[in-house]
Amino acid sequence: MRFVKAMVIASLVATGGFAYAADLPVLNKAQALSPTPLYVWNNIWIGGFLGAAVDTGGINIADSSGTSLLNGLGSAPAGFLGGFDIGANFQIIPRWVVGVYAEQGFAGIHNGGGSNIAVNIDVTHSTNYIGAAGGRLGFLITDSTLLYGKGGIAWGGTKATFDAATLSQAISETSTGWQAGFGIEHRLSWAPNWSVGLEYDHVRLGEKPVTLTVDTVPVATATNQFRFEEFRLFGRYLF
């Protein structure tokens, strides 16, 4: 009788153990190699940034036949850049994050009162705002640190002047183009809804040709190039 009782108890224990094991979640190979990050990156965010930018474009001069006369006139204007941005993140798979963004920066990028590059020739470049909107793609190198690239359309307030003894031209308008860059964003462990980071962007706002005339006769074309290298620090709040 004791032997029978022992067999029954052993059978019940074994059956319960198998049932418990069947209820346990099974981790596949992909889950083991790519665990879900501790932070959730599905969110809307707003933020601000502060940094500097350099306009590496210039003014190229060609005669009426298209022959180049002077290239890269003027110094590289530099100045501050600050503004705000807004966007959304979508964590499509555990360690990949896609998103959209829009930003507006206010700038003081100029080369002072002008740049005398030759006798009787003076050129200036200045920009007072730069904005952009587009998409982002990022990879979580740690649960709290996102490495990302970005790109989209851009716009900016561009101004340029060219003055010589008998020739002059000026342009002041909103120019459009494109932006591309990359950055790193880190969520603070003591304030997980806040993140800080660094970013670099390259912006091109196109080329603006203006015809130079003497007594209404076209004699040359001045092509203004607006190309920016931006370096910024940012802070963001993630909802």
ABEGO torsion letter per residue (X at the ends): XAAAAAAAAAAAAAAAAAAAAAABBBBBAAAAABBBBABBABBBBBBBBBBBBBBABBBBBBBAAGBBABBGBEBBBBEBBBEBBBBBBBBABAABBBBBBBBBBBBBBBAEAEBBABBGBBBBBBBABBBBBEBBBBBBABAABBBBBBBEBBBBBBBBBBBBAABBBBBBBBBBBBBBBBBBBBBBAABAABBBBBBBBBBBAEBBBBBBBBGGBBABBBBBBBBBBBBBBBBBBBX
